[in-house]
Amino acid sequence: MAWVFNTEEKEQYAIQLYKENRSIRDIAKLMHMSFRDIGIIIHKVKPKQREKQNTLMSRK
């Protein structure tokens, strides 16, 4: 039986896998999605992670 995700659930699962240091290739394979689609999801998260890193660095 196949898993059925709505769009938001797919994005959250892809982000979770990315935070677990999975490669985009692995995520795409696991979720049966294209590299392009995974890349779009990941790029939504990356700017937020950079802001957190910059904030932490500036506190030191």
N, C-alpha and C positions, 0 to 999 in steps of 0.2 A: 504494500500500500504506500502510495506517495504522500509526502508531507505537503500540506496546503498552507501557504503563508499569504497574508495580504502584503501590500507594498511596505507598510511601516514595519511589520514583523521581519520581512526580508532585510530591510535596512538595519534594524537593531541586531539581528543575528550576524550579518556581515561585519558590523562594527565590533561586536563581541569577539568574533574570530580574529579580526585585525588586531585588537588589543591583546589577544593571546599570542601575538607575533606570528600568525599564520601568513603565508605569502598570498598575494592577490591570486596567483595561479591556483593555489590550494583552495582558497575560498570559492573561486569560480567553479572549480571542479565539484566541490562538496554541494554547492547550492544550485548547480546546473544553470549558471548564469554566465554571461559574457564578461571578458576582462574589462571591457568598456563600462558596463553597468556597475561592476564592482568598483572600478576606478572613480566613477562619479560619486558613489556613496562614500568612499574613503576620503575623497577631497573635501567633502562636507565636514569631516571630522578633523582633518589635519590642521586647519587654521586655529581651531579651538585648542588643540594640544600645544601648538606653538605659543599661544598667548599664555597658557599655564606655565610653560617652561620659562618664558621671558619674565613672568612675574616672580617665579621662584629664584631665578638668577639675579634679579634686581634687588632682592631682599638680602642677599649675601654681602 
